[in-house]
Amino acid sequence: MASGYPEGFLWGAATAAHQVEGNNVNSDTWAEENAEGSPYAERSGDAIDHYRLYREDIALLARLSLKAYRFSIEWARIEPEAGHYSRSAIEHYRDVLLACREHGLTPVVTLHHFTSPRWLMRFGGWSDPATADRFAAYCETVVRELGDLIPYALTMNEVDLPVMLRDLFASIGQTPPVGIAAESWTAPEWREEAARLCGTTADKYRPFLTASDEASIAVVKDAHVKARAAMKRIRPDIQVGLTLALPDVQALPGGEERAENVWNGYFRQYLDVISGDDFLGLQNYTREVYGPDGAALPEAGAELTQMGYEYDPEALGRVVRQVARDLSIPIVVTEHGVATDDDARRVEFIRRGLEGLQDCLAEGIDVRGYFYWSAFDNFEWNFGYSKTFGIVAVDRSTQERTAKESGRYLGEIARNNGLGRP
């Protein structure tokens, strides 16, 4: 039976530099982890040592028959101090890209995945309008040095996540300093300490995940537009986009206006900048349901993931359709995944999600790729290493990798360019 997936479809898995590389000591997130009273459950430390083991990891993904690898280049490594670019870091990422080429994996590179250089906080971080030009200069440097090896570039990951976090915490009467779980925010003073570790004060300390006010959103949007233009000037053929975190937003009777406002905040307010992109990176994990009094809890007995999300793989197809109603550029699913210690549920999540995506393709929606999140069990921000999203397990005492059945299953799909149905 024909799979319904077009030739050249990007089948892959994704990572983020800070979550896998280890020892990202020049970033604001490293400062947050190491601040006294930090809400992070544990420090990233060596992470899964991907900075050293990337060749073996890329070879493993290729042996699983994946065709693409989405990873991020770390700004704090490339530009450890303002205006100073590290030749060593540039050559490291060149070798990562060459390893992808050697193993037949198409690289999809994210230039910013939540973490920023410490020095950026001294200027006001993502509240400073000049951050847009600084970010564009960094992206320009990367593409000038490495652009011949980068067919797809994502400027920033989940530019709408700060808005989602703001709304989440506002609903429980708290204002989060970063994207953290409410119950772990036990010592607000840690923010002052994190700012001090970045060489600044709390009033200037504005990491990416706090860029949720109107002025900061404008900075983020300007950074994307300027970075896209800078990269295109050097390599007009490079395909540029950004990613959005997009749950399937649904309404109960009486919740229609709330749901519409939420969708506008998550998606439509960014249409003015993403409509000029080559593609949209769409990231989906679950659904959100709104009633007249706000967000509704999952129904009693609903299956929940380790993250507390409702297990809903079909949300992917629904949100792809919702996006396609407002946007005519191609879509790449840059993240879709589930945190669970039951790998059979992960296999099921992938299968059902891809069946829905196959239906979208049959309806004529232009979808160019699917990246499972994540390639490896890794550092899940403030939750530490307790959440397992990966299709490859990692024993962090030895850094030994073990492919899971879900990894073999996704690889089989990649080999066959899709999945048939009985």
Salt bridges, closest charged atoms under 4 A:
GLU21 OE1 - ARG77 NE 2.69
GLU33 OE2 - HIS18 NE2 2.58
ASP49 OD2 - ARG52 NE 2.69
ASP57 OD2 - HIS50 ND1 2.64
ASP57 OD1 - ARG401 NE 2.78
GLU81 OE1 - ARG122 NH2 3.09
GLU91 OE2 - ARG87 NH1 3.05
GLU91 OE1 - ARG94 NE 2.94
ASP95 OD1 - ARG55 NH2 3.22
GLU102 OE1 - ARG55 NH1 3.07
GLU102 OE2 - HIS103 NE2 3.78
ASP128 OD2 - ARG134 NH1 2.84
ASP133 OD1 - LYS226 NZ 3.17
GLU140 OE2 - ARG144 NH2 2.88
GLU145 OE2 - ARG87 NH2 2.88
GLU145 OE1 - ARG94 NH2 3.71
ASP167 OD1 - ARG166 NE 3.08
GLU193 OE2 - ARG196 NH2 2.76
ASP213 OD1 - ARG206 NH1 2.81
ASP222 OD2 - LYS226 NZ 3.14
ASP237 OD2 - ARG235 NH2 3.66
ASP248 OD2 - ARG318 NE 2.50
GLU260 OE2 - ARG268 NH1 2.87
ASP272 OD1 - LYS221 NZ 3.04
ASP277 OD1 - HIS224 NE2 2.87
ASP277 OD1 - ARG228 NH1 2.46
ASP278 OD2 - LYS232 NZ 2.69
GLU303 OE1 - ARG345 NH2 2.85
GLU310 OE1 - ARG287 NE 3.04
ASP312 OD2 - ARG318 NH2 2.47
GLU314 OE2 - ARG352 NE 2.74
ASP326 OD2 - ARG268 NE 2.74
GLU335 OE2 - ARG70 NH1 2.99
ASP343 OD1 - ARG346 NH1 2.65
GLU348 OE2 - ARG351 NH2 2.82
GLU348 OE2 - ARG352 NH1 3.70
GLU355 OE2 - ARG351 NH1 2.88
ASP359 OD1 - ARG421 NH1 3.13
GLU363 OE1 - ARG321 NE 2.92
ASP366 OD1 - ARG368 NE 2.64
ASP377 OD2 - LYS404 NZ 3.07
GLU405 OE1 - ARG408 NE 3.21
